[in-house]
Amino acid sequence: MASSNAKPATAEHELVAASASGDFAKFTAEKEPLLTRIHHFFHRYPTAAPAIVLMMAILVFTSIVGERFLHPFNMSLIVQQVTIIGILGIAQTLIILTAGIDLSVGAIMVLTSVIMGRFGVEFGLPPVLALGLGLFAGALAGYINGLLVTLFRLPPFIVTLGTWNIFFALNLWYSGSQTIRSQAIDAAAPILHWTGQSIELFGARLTYGSLMMLVLFVIVWYALNWTAWGRHVYATGDDPAAARLAGIRTDKILRSVYIVAGFFCAVAAWALIGRIGSVSPQAGMMANLDSITAVVIGGCSLFGGRGSIFGTLIGALVVGVFRNGLALSGVDVLWQDFTVGLLIIIAVGLDQWIRKV
Amino acid sequence: MTTDTQKIVLKASGLVKRYGHVTAIDGAEFELREGEILAVIGDNGAGKSSLIKALSGALVPDAGEILLDGEPVHFKSPMDARKAGIETVYQNLAVSPSLDIADNLFLGREKLKPGILGKVFKMLDRKAMHDEAKAKLSELGLLTIQNIHQAVETLSGGQRQGVAVARSAAFAKHVVIMDEPTAALGVKESRRVLNLIKDVRDRGLSVVLISHNMPHVFEVADRIHIHRLGQRVAVVKPDTHSMSDAVAIMTGAMDPNDHPAGAFAA
């Protein structure tokens, strides 16, 4: 009865509609030129490029340095060397996926290592509690970053540039610029050295810190790819307005990301104490930039929403392999920095190309 | 006569929204009937966007009342409107370019795996979401295949619009609001989207279509709500008013009451 559908006026349009081709919104796979296919391959698998670079680097250095380079002991040494940057890289990846950047990761790490050290050694708190307090302080520091970013709408670069200085100053003040010696930690809070202990496996020496890093990568991979939270992190970095319209509370996501990142910085602090033995307020000065390097070489886009967590692990390993391989080849240290710089520029250039689909 | 007995799904009366001393909605009325396509037209700055935002929860009106199925509703966010069964396709599409089609369809309402995997580990049920996404897209004739894992940014404008429309049609229980769905599309793609809009109506949903494209409006709309200076000035039908009548009313060149069919012909 209520036949508002049948209007004579539409008839001629319907004829046109019938003759129109129906191939709108068909997702067909057409034959494409090789370069386009490569392009799409990298677009779909952003980890592929750094993985190829890593494999080629290992091949090249094996042919230059020989057996010594491929020896399990040397391989595990590389993993040990990238452990701290790897864990900070997890934090940095999460932030960069939201189109942010965190310059304060190194400062949070040093500050929390001092907190762990002082509470465990000087105040004689139960070591586990000291560790827990340090982890909590890391999450709190991240929360402060997140609040400044979401509440005052400040660019993450500026916020973390500020908190980098603030956290670093607090670290110098709180530590009194004093190093806590390794023996003191062993005596009072040996748990802080747990990350430095290692197990032997086929001639490789893996520290618990390195194993912890690998486990954390798997956990974060799961969270990013198999939970709604992870999808929302990507959507927030990709297009925050679209994410909000889809019902995602982007500010809440951002704050959670900064909290998790701060927590991981504190975990990195634990790994740092295990690796260098003592607690030094001067340690990890370059760590923030190194973590960004690992993320960028790992194929994460600085514009957000694009990249994979294992890319960062590979990115950190690429840096580790280049530094180790060049050192074993007897090349001057300055060329290590030179190479890393080249890698960064190539990686970002590649990302720009990949994003143009 | 018969149309008057049709159930009213969404109704707004006396809506007011001011931004400072600019009045965007000035006591506007709105009425959407069950299973119809209601076009909303108006000149730039007439306040139709604000009206639509109020209906979709994107803004909270200063005064007035919105009734959904006769019950008063107070949307504080687009999420509230979605929960009540009102889905909106935004002009800027509101899709996440780097996520794939299925992820986009379920963005903000992901499905979790049953049992402990979902409850404790919050694990997404990706297979179920992909299967359902495929089903929804083919139901709307949008999917001849295949790669539901394709990132949305690799799709054409029409395909993206298809994803956005499919998302709203798939989840809407009452109303689908479409803001300029054909604005960025070519002729063929517009055609498919228009057919899609009719499909959505024929599935029993009520559709609000905001468009500047008069031929499109006159082709698919059952009734046309004409907005001017923050108010509804006329509701017409494609067979009572011509396109030039509608444009004249919309721009103020014609007093709607001067038209032989009257200002509220529908």
Chai-1 contact restraints between the chains, C-beta under 6 A:
chainA,res_idxA,chainB,res_idxB,connection_type,confidence,min_distance_angstrom,max_distance_angstrom,comment,restraint_id
A,M1,B,T2,contact,1.0,0.0,6.0,A-B,restraint_1
A,A2,B,T2,contact,1.0,0.0,6.0,A-B,restraint_2
A,A2,B,T3,contact,1.0,0.0,6.0,A-B,restraint_3
A,A2,B,Q6,contact,1.0,0.0,6.0,A-B,restraint_4
A,S4,B,E36,contact,1.0,0.0,6.0,A-B,restraint_5
A,S4,B,D222,contact,1.0,0.0,6.0,A-B,restraint_6
A,K7,B,P238,contact,1.0,0.0,6.0,A-B,restraint_7
A,A9,B,P238,contact,1.0,0.0,6.0,A-B,restraint_8
A,T10,B,E219,contact,1.0,0.0,6.0,A-B,restraint_9
A,H13,B,E219,contact,1.0,0.0,6.0,A-B,restraint_10
A,A17,B,R191,contact,1.0,0.0,6.0,A-B,restraint_11
A,A20,B,K188,contact,1.0,0.0,6.0,A-B,restraint_12
A,A20,B,R191,contact,1.0,0.0,6.0,A-B,restraint_13
A,F24,B,G158,contact,1.0,0.0,6.0,A-B,restraint_14
A,F24,B,E189,contact,1.0,0.0,6.0,A-B,restraint_15
A,F24,B,R192,contact,1.0,0.0,6.0,A-B,restraint_16
A,A25,B,L142,contact,1.0,0.0,6.0,A-B,restraint_17
A,A25,B,G158,contact,1.0,0.0,6.0,A-B,restraint_18
A,A25,B,Q159,contact,1.0,0.0,6.0,A-B,restraint_19
A,A25,B,G162,contact,1.0,0.0,6.0,A-B,restraint_20
A,K26,B,T144,contact,1.0,0.0,6.0,A-B,restraint_21
A,F27,B,I145,contact,1.0,0.0,6.0,A-B,restraint_22
A,F27,B,Q146,contact,1.0,0.0,6.0,A-B,restraint_23
A,F27,B,N147,contact,1.0,0.0,6.0,A-B,restraint_24
A,W226,B,M123,contact,1.0,0.0,6.0,A-B,restraint_25
A,W226,B,L124,contact,1.0,0.0,6.0,A-B,restraint_26
A,T227,B,K122,contact,1.0,0.0,6.0,A-B,restraint_27
A,A228,B,E110,contact,1.0,0.0,6.0,A-B,restraint_28
A,R231,B,D103,contact,1.0,0.0,6.0,A-B,restraint_29
A,A235,B,S96,contact,1.0,0.0,6.0,A-B,restraint_30
A,A235,B,L107,contact,1.0,0.0,6.0,A-B,restraint_31
A,D238,B,S96,contact,1.0,0.0,6.0,A-B,restraint_32
A,D238,B,P97,contact,1.0,0.0,6.0,A-B,restraint_33
A,D238,B,S98,contact,1.0,0.0,6.0,A-B,restraint_34
A,D239,B,S96,contact,1.0,0.0,6.0,A-B,restraint_35
A,A242,B,A94,contact,1.0,0.0,6.0,A-B,restraint_36
A,A242,B,V95,contact,1.0,0.0,6.0,A-B,restraint_37
A,A242,B,S96,contact,1.0,0.0,6.0,A-B,restraint_38
A,L245,B,P78,contact,1.0,0.0,6.0,A-B,restraint_39
A,L245,B,Y90,contact,1.0,0.0,6.0,A-B,restraint_40
A,L245,B,A94,contact,1.0,0.0,6.0,A-B,restraint_41
A,A246,B,L107,contact,1.0,0.0,6.0,A-B,restraint_42
A,A246,B,G108,contact,1.0,0.0,6.0,A-B,restraint_43
A,G247,B,M79,contact,1.0,0.0,6.0,A-B,restraint_44
A,G247,B,G108,contact,1.0,0.0,6.0,A-B,restraint_45
A,I248,B,G108,contact,1.0,0.0,6.0,A-B,restraint_46
A,G305,B,S98,contact,1.0,0.0,6.0,A-B,restraint_47
A,R306,B,S98,contact,1.0,0.0,6.0,A-B,restraint_48
A,V357,B,E153,contact,1.0,0.0,6.0,A-B,restraint_49
A,V357,B,T154,contact,1.0,0.0,6.0,A-B,restraint_50
